[in-house]
Amino acid sequence: MNPDDIVAGLNPVQREAVVNSQGPLLILAGAGSGKTRVIVHRIAYLIMVREVAPQEIMAVTFTNKAAQEMRERVRAMIGPVAQSMWISTFHSSCARILRNHGDRLGFSAKFSIYADKEQIALLKEVSRKLNLSATMFPAEYLRSAIDNAKNRGVDPDEYALEARQTHNPKSQVVAKVYKLYQESLKENDALDFGDLIFLTVALFNKHPELLESYRERFHYILVDEYQDTNEVQYRLINMLAEPRRNLCVVGDDDQSIYSWRGAQIKNILDFESDYPESKVVRLEENYRSTATILAAANQVIAGNRKRKGKDLWTKNCSGDLVSLFLGSNEADECSYVIKRISTSVREPGDFAIFYRTNAQSRIFEEGLSRRGIPYIIVGGTKFYDRAEIRNLLAYLKVVNNERDGVSLQRILNIPTRGVGKTSVEHLQVYAEENRLSFWETMERLDAEALIRGKARSALLGLRDMILQWRRDQGECKPSQICARIIAEIGFAEWLQKNNDPVQAQTRGENVAELLNAIELWEDEQENPTLAAYLENVALINDDCLSVEEASRVTLMTIHRAKGLEFDEVFLVGLEEGLFPGKRSYEKPELLEEERRLCYVGMTRAREKLHMSACRIRRLYGQTVDSRPSRFLMEIPLELMRREDRHRSSIFKSEASAGAPPKETFSRFQRGVGSQPTSRRKPGPTKKFGLTKSIDQSSPFPQGCRVEHAVFGPGVVAGVKGSGDETKLDIIFRDRGRKLLLLKFANLQKLG
């Protein structure tokens, strides 16, 4: 076949990537640069021009969708001969190898693959055998720790050695669980997803003759999204690539955003060190976005030091300037986004709203629902459908309506209080036989010996709390009732104990966001009753959308947006402490990953990009002053257009830890005709700047070290008020300064 036919329609750099078929090759593929097209044409070139047998080519990627698309496009170019190629995900490739040779490790060809739920069930059984506390060692935590070990290529014996060397008691317990868990998997003739790659590497290490047979089979190896590979995937690819070293890896170091699940950016950064004879091709022509969007994105990513370096460019038109909206608060920000969408001639499916954390979706869900604009949450559950939110709403429903037996039964053992399935069944039978509601049955617990022991005491305690909350409805706002429920049932502590640290933080943030939502709703009501709030939530949540997903506004975290593109993108919440998050201030590599995440979000936009931030945001249960993200400051003024009304006094003039340099803010402010000014202190939303009256008789006096279930460790800076109105001014290590009402704070004293 004529080589020119294969490379027809490719730009010169793409053509170079296709025809460089021998030896190691690194293709740095910028966003929207046509990398899949290059991979497909490279495979076709190897087969049709270099006359490589299709079965000698192995191409791996990360998702089934990407693998399917690649297979279909290769088949369209070269015909049925593509059937003998291995184009698949890492997991499916390794499963195929283990099906054929797993007997050498003690597994049959029929082994089961355990997903998350099966893993959790098995880990609970292992924990029972080891007499472990489910509170101290939740199954989800154990699953996460073991998965991380497998991603690093660490087996149970190596993990145990690490734990002994670091003298970490918790890791030593995990090591025992890991060992017994692997033995239990083998007893069940099962593997989990981490095993598929981890054990394939182990198989090749144990049986070098088998590795050699696969090296003889696969003369050419292609890896897509190489920046997302973890340690064990890196080992597997490099094992197979020897000794021919015909390894082509495609990726973008500027889009490496998954370190939290084991991805190592060093794999792509060190490729030239691993393969000194390698060639590097940079795909920098972008076919997706306008020139203005690319110029802005290039300026942001240029702030990173650990990168190979490239600049995206395009033949597309300049397009609109990047829109910048700096709102008074998150409601103002939401109104701007909804207005832009509702007044546009575009279809809803042309829009996407990207945010840093799942908790941010709530206000946009409500806003879109009120305007009747269809939407879809990608890769997540709608805010009011999340388990922790549904649990708290169930409590509120029971307080509001004693006949809501469904909600009552949901909360009987949430948090865990020793009320088992058998106890619930006894109550259900009694209620049915006596034609009573479930609540009426609860009221008879004193007189009737329906339940005994711990379960009876727990149910009586729950019943009494519900009665008290009902009595206090007239004097308390819905947000106050909700805050009391969270504090008095120990909900935040329960979330911490029953989830791994990442999940616990996310769920804690969602709980704080629920309180924010109720407070915002109350601010708009003349008579904010609990019944009215629950009706409001029901109307928002009972939003049955039957239209196709393509005609809905897409809501997602920026992590989920990678690989996608939309005509018009809203990148919201660009504030210091939120994006980038405060935790990234402590480690340069985390801050660089936050910047890459911003770059990914910006480069999803084809025609219009809107970026927004708030002056004041209710975050993690508190109202905080915000200052615009440093990423906004890195975009040249000539590329942006302000769309907010309040162009002055929008920036915070005070210095804060981890914030961008003052001169950066000055540059931005001069561009909009405003200098740092002292801002008007808003009324009830302003929670700092109070004159503290120090009360050393408080159970948490000034200087006391405390722990909060959501905000973590902190130090009491001052005490105001007394009795039920006592407020603590606390400086938290990771979340900044908060003013908390003591009776609802549920603090633990440290030291």
Stockholm file with secondary structure:
# STOCKHOLM 1.0

chainA/1-751         MNPDDIVAGLNPVQREAVVNSQGPLLILAGAGSGKTRVIVHRIAYLIMVREVAPQEIMAVTFTNKAAQEMRERVRAMIGPVAQSMWISTFHSSCARILRNHGDRLGFSAKFSIYADKEQIALLKEVSRKLNLSATMFPAEYLRSAIDNAKNRGVDPDEYALEARQTHNPKSQVVAKVYKLYQESLKENDALDFGDLIFLTVALFNKHPELLESYRERFHYILVDEYQDTNEVQYRLINMLAEPRRNLCVVGDDDQSIYSWRGAQIKNILDFESDYPESKVVRLEENYRSTATILAAANQVIAGNRKRKGKDLWTKNCSGDLVSLFLGSNEADECSYVIKRISTSVREPGDFAIFYRTNAQSRIFEEGLSRRGIPYIIVGGTKFYDRAEIRNLLAYLKVVNNERDGVSLQRILNIPTRGVGKTSVEHLQVYAEENRLSFWETMERLDAEALIRGKARSALLGLRDMILQWRRDQGECKPSQICARIIAEIGFAEWLQKNNDPVQAQTRGENVAELLNAIELWEDEQENPTLAAYLENVALINDDCLSVEEASRVTLMTIHRAKGLEFDEVFLVGLEEGLFPGKRSYEKPELLEEERRLCYVGMTRAREKLHMSACRIRRLYGQTVDSRPSRFLMEIPLELMRREDRHRSSIFKSEASAGAPPKETFSRFQRGVGSQPTSRRKPGPTKKFGLTKSIDQSSPFPQGCRVEHAVFGPGVVAGVKGSGDETKLDIIFRDRGRKLLLLKFANLQKLG
#=GR chainA/1-751 SS CCHHHHHTTCCHHHHHHHHCCSSCEEEEECTTSCHHHHHHHHHHHHHHTSCCCGGGEEEEESCHHHHHHHHHHHHHHHGGGGGGSEEEEHHHHHHHHHHHHGGGGTCCTTCEEECHHHHHHHHHHHHHHTTCCTTTSCHHHHHHHHHHHHHTTCCHHHHHHHHHHHTCHHHHHHHHHHHHHHHHHHHTTEEEHHHHHHHHHHHHHHCHHHHHHHHHHCSEEEESSGGGCCHHHHHHHHHHHTTTCCEEEEECGGGCCCGGGTCCTHHHHTHHHHCTTCEEEEECBCSSSCHHHHHHHHHHHTTCSSSCCCCCBCSSCCCSCEEEEEESSHHHHHHHHHHHHHTCSSCGGGEEEEESSGGGHHHHHHHHHHTTCCEEESSSCCGGGSHHHHHHHHHHHHHHCTTCHHHHHHHTTSSCCSCCHHHHHHHHHHHHHTTCCHHHHHHTTTTSCSSCHHHHHHHHHHHHHHHHHHHTTTTSCHHHHHHHHHHHTTHHHHHHHTSCHHHHHHHHHHHHHHHHHHHHHHHTCSSCCHHHHHHHHHHHHCCCCCSCGGGSEEEEEHHHHTTCCEEEEEECCCBTBBTTBGGGGGCHHHHHHHHHHHHHHHTTEEEEEEEEEESEEEETTEEEECCBCHHHHTSCGGGEEECCSCCSSCSCCSCCTTCCCHHHHHHHHHHTTCCCCCCCCCSTTCCSSCCCCCCTTSSSCTTCEEEETTTEEEEEEEEESCGGGCEEEEEETTTEEEEEEHHHHCCEEEC
#=GC SS_cons         CCHHHHHTTCCHHHHHHHHCCSSCEEEEECTTSCHHHHHHHHHHHHHHTSCCCGGGEEEEESCHHHHHHHHHHHHHHHGGGGGGSEEEEHHHHHHHHHHHHGGGGTCCTTCEEECHHHHHHHHHHHHHHTTCCTTTSCHHHHHHHHHHHHHTTCCHHHHHHHHHHHTCHHHHHHHHHHHHHHHHHHHTTEEEHHHHHHHHHHHHHHCHHHHHHHHHHCSEEEESSGGGCCHHHHHHHHHHHTTTCCEEEEECGGGCCCGGGTCCTHHHHTHHHHCTTCEEEEECBCSSSCHHHHHHHHHHHTTCSSSCCCCCBCSSCCCSCEEEEEESSHHHHHHHHHHHHHTCSSCGGGEEEEESSGGGHHHHHHHHHHTTCCEEESSSCCGGGSHHHHHHHHHHHHHHCTTCHHHHHHHTTSSCCSCCHHHHHHHHHHHHHTTCCHHHHHHTTTTSCSSCHHHHHHHHHHHHHHHHHHHTTTTSCHHHHHHHHHHHTTHHHHHHHTSCHHHHHHHHHHHHHHHHHHHHHHHTCSSCCHHHHHHHHHHHHCCCCCSCGGGSEEEEEHHHHTTCCEEEEEECCCBTBBTTBGGGGGCHHHHHHHHHHHHHHHTTEEEEEEEEEESEEEETTEEEECCBCHHHHTSCGGGEEECCSCCSSCSCCSCCTTCCCHHHHHHHHHHTTCCCCCCCCCSTTCCSSCCCCCCTTSSSCTTCEEEETTTEEEEEEEEESCGGGCEEEEEETTTEEEEEEHHHHCCEEEC
//
